[in-house]
Amino acid sequence: MTVAVAMSEPEAGTALTDLKTRAEIRNERIVIYGNKRWCSGEGHVEGYVVYCRLADAPGIKGIGTVYVERDKPGVFGGR
C-alpha cells in the first residue's frame, strides 16, 4: 500500500501546532473538516495519512492522524 502524508495547510505550512483541520466522530464515522496542500506523491497513492486536531488540547497534544482512502467522497487532488 502506498500513502501520502497530508500535513501541510495553506495558512500553517508544516507547523503542526498551527493546524486548523479538525476531525470528529459522527454516527460511527470520522469526519474531517479542513484543507491540506502539497502532499508529495498524491497522484500515485491509495490513501492519505491526514494530520488533524482530534481534541482541543493545546499544542501537539490534540493532534493525531486519520487514514483516508483516496476515493472517498470529498477527497480531491493529484488525479
trRosetta pair geometry for C-beta under 8 A, 3 or more apart (Angstrom, degrees):
i j d omega theta_ij theta_ji phi_ij phi_ji
1 46 5.3 -87 -156 48 82 142
1 47 7.3 -7 178 26 114 107
2 41 7.2 -106 163 152 118 133
2 44 6.6 -33 113 124 149 81
2 45 4.7 -125 115 -125 93 71
2 46 5.7 116 57 4 67 89
3 45 5.4 87 -129 -166 21 128
3 46 6.7 -56 -77 58 63 78
3 47 5.1 -29 -112 79 92 77
3 48 6.2 145 -166 -108 89 20
3 49 5.4 67 152 -21 137 93
3 67 7.4 -69 -123 -135 143 96
4 39 4.2 77 148 166 133 109
4 40 6.2 -180 -143 72 101 53
4 41 5.0 -172 -94 79 102 89
4 42 4.6 -16 -39 -87 174 64
4 45 4.6 -142 -21 -10 91 162
4 47 7.9 -159 27 105 71 37
4 48 5.3 -29 67 -110 85 78
4 49 7.5 -158 91 24 38 73
4 78 7.9 110 -28 22 164 164
5 39 6.8 -173 74 -142 43 85
5 40 7.4 12 42 41 85 93
5 48 7.5 126 -120 -162 12 73
5 49 5.2 -26 -113 64 63 103
5 51 7.5 31 -180 -22 87 104
6 36 4.1 12 -174 -176 102 170
6 39 5.0 -22 -93 -95 72 126
6 48 4.4 30 -18 180 122 124
6 49 6.6 176 23 78 77 45
6 50 4.4 -17 71 -106 121 68
6 51 6.7 -162 94 17 64 72
6 68 7.7 -20 20 37 145 122
7 14 6.0 40 119 -135 114 77
7 16 6.8 -49 -168 -87 106 91
7 36 7.2 86 36 -144 16 116
7 51 4.6 41 -116 17 71 132
8 12 7.4 -172 -160 85 50 84
8 13 5.9 -40 -143 -178 93 35
8 14 5.1 -39 -92 -78 88 69
8 36 6.4 97 73 -167 58 77
8 37 5.1 -76 110 71 103 77
8 38 4.6 -13 69 59 148 110
8 39 7.5 -159 40 -65 99 59
9 12 4.2 39 61 38 112 102
9 13 7.1 -38 58 5 62 16
9 18 7.7 -144 55 106 125 91
9 19 6.2 130 -11 -127 142 64
9 20 6.2 162 172 30 163 92
9 21 6.3 -160 -89 -21 131 105
9 34 7.0 -48 -118 171 125 116
9 35 6.4 109 -142 88 85 72
9 36 6.1 -68 -89 -114 66 48
9 37 6.3 106 -138 16 20 95
10 35 6.2 10 -7 97 111 122
10 37 5.5 98 -65 -20 67 139
11 18 7.4 -127 114 146 83 117
11 20 6.6 36 59 -11 121 133
12 15 5.1 -124 176 61 85 90
12 16 7.9 90 153 -90 131 14
12 18 3.7 175 -132 103 106 106
12 19 5.6 -162 88 -84 177 39
12 20 6.5 -175 -31 -9 126 87
13 18 7.7 40 42 67 75 134
15 18 4.2 37 102 18 113 115
15 19 7.8 -158 100 -41 65 63
16 19 5.8 -12 -164 -30 48 112
16 51 6.1 -77 -127 163 102 146
16 60 6.3 48 110 -108 118 87
16 63 5.7 75 168 -158 108 172
17 59 5.2 -27 -131 -144 111 61
17 60 5.9 -57 -87 -57 87 71
17 63 7.7 -103 -94 -31 43 141
19 34 7.7 27 177 -161 89 163
19 51 6.3 -124 -98 125 153 99
19 52 6.4 -166 157 -131 140 37
19 53 5.8 175 101 -41 112 90
19 63 6.3 104 33 -109 142 117
20 34 5.6 160 101 -123 80 120
20 53 7.7 -51 -175 -5 14 123
21 32 6.4 8 180 -177 104 98
21 33 6.8 175 -153 89 58 51
21 34 2.7 -156 -109 80 75 163
21 35 7.0 -149 -81 35 106 31
21 36 6.7 3 -60 -61 153 84
21 50 7.1 -106 138 170 148 107
21 51 7.4 103 69 98 127 60
21 52 4.3 -88 115 -117 99 93
21 53 6.8 158 90 10 52 80
22 32 7.3 169 89 -152 42 54
22 33 5.0 -5 59 56 89 99
22 34 6.2 129 15 -33 55 118
22 52 5.9 136 -128 175 12 108
22 53 4.7 -35 -107 65 71 100
22 54 7.9 152 -159 -79 64 27
23 30 5.5 7 -177 -178 113 103
23 31 6.8 163 -152 81 62 42
23 32 4.7 -23 -97 -99 88 74
23 33 7.5 179 -81 18 39 68
23 50 7.6 122 -61 105 132 119
23 52 4.4 94 -17 103 104 141
23 53 7.1 169 20 74 70 48
23 54 5.6 -21 65 -97 101 71
23 64 7.7 -92 50 70 130 99
23 66 5.3 154 -116 -28 166 146
24 30 7.4 164 84 -150 25 60
24 31 5.8 -19 63 58 76 91
24 33 7.9 7 9 -1 98 108
24 54 8.0 151 -84 -145 48 55
25 28 7.2 7 -177 -111 100 17
25 29 7.1 154 -153 76 60 32
25 30 5.8 -38 -95 -94 63 62
25 31 7.7 141 -116 13 14 79
26 29 5.9 -31 71 65 70 84
26 30 8.0 113 23 -123 71 16
26 31 5.0 2 21 -5 120 126
30 66 5.5 -165 140 -142 152 140
32 50 6.2 1 -126 123 158 155
32 52 5.9 -128 -136 -77 103 167
32 66 6.4 -161 -72 66 123 149
32 68 7.0 -56 1 -77 148 139
34 52 6.5 168 35 -121 143 109
36 39 6.2 50 131 -51 120 112
36 48 7.7 159 61 -179 161 147
36 50 6.7 -123 -47 -132 147 94
39 42 4.0 81 93 -65 108 119
39 48 6.6 -37 -149 -123 153 116
39 77 6.6 69 40 142 124 150
39 78 7.0 -94 76 -26 106 139
41 44 5.4 -74 -173 53 80 100
41 45 5.7 86 129 -45 98 109
41 78 7.9 55 129 -159 29 159
42 45 6.1 -59 -139 19 32 117
42 48 7.4 14 -124 -89 92 109
42 77 5.0 -40 151 131 142 113
42 78 3.4 167 106 -14 96 157
43 77 7.7 -117 -71 136 66 70
43 78 3.3 -132 -64 172 70 98
43 79 6.3 -178 -129 -77 81 22
44 78 7.6 -86 -8 157 54 126
45 48 6.9 98 108 -69 141 63
45 70 6.2 160 98 -70 78 129
45 78 7.9 39 24 101 93 146
46 69 7.0 -44 154 -143 75 73
46 70 5.8 -131 179 -5 28 119
47 67 5.8 36 146 -178 139 89
47 68 5.9 172 -166 87 94 44
47 69 4.7 -56 -99 -111 109 38
47 70 5.3 -120 -85 -31 44 75
48 67 7.3 158 82 -154 46 49
48 68 4.8 -14 59 60 95 97
48 70 7.0 112 -20 -82 87 67
48 75 7.3 -178 10 -144 130 127
49 65 5.2 1 179 -173 91 131
49 66 7.7 156 -158 74 49 33
49 67 5.9 -26 -101 -97 64 68
50 65 6.4 144 71 -156 43 70
50 66 5.0 -26 62 62 101 85
50 67 7.6 161 14 -98 82 16
50 68 5.4 31 -14 -2 125 120
51 63 6.2 12 -175 -176 94 111
51 64 7.7 -178 -143 99 58 24
51 65 5.6 -38 -91 -95 55 80
52 63 7.1 172 93 -145 23 72
52 64 7.0 -28 66 66 67 64
52 65 7.4 113 21 -115 74 33
52 66 6.2 -17 28 8 121 111
53 56 7.6 54 170 -87 121 37
53 62 5.1 12 -151 131 86 109
53 63 6.0 -51 -98 -93 52 63
54 62 6.3 -171 55 175 61 65
54 63 6.9 108 11 -146 87 16
54 64 4.2 -2 -8 26 140 117
54 66 8.0 144 -82 -47 111 104
55 61 7.3 -63 78 125 120 80
55 62 4.1 -131 75 -135 76 85
55 64 8.0 66 1 -9 89 112
56 62 5.9 -122 90 -116 5 145
57 61 3.8 -87 133 105 131 108
57 62 3.7 173 56 -61 78 89
58 61 6.4 40 68 39 50 114
58 62 6.9 97 6 -11 9 115
59 62 7.4 126 70 15 41 88
60 63 5.4 -65 -157 29 51 118
68 72 5.9 -98 -176 29 89 141
68 75 6.1 167 146 -90 122 134
69 72 5.0 112 70 -33 86 100
69 75 7.6 -154 94 4 52 164
70 75 6.1 -164 -165 124 36 144
71 75 7.1 -124 -102 63 2 127
72 75 4.9 77 64 -6 81 124
76 79 7.6 -85 -161 -3 56 118
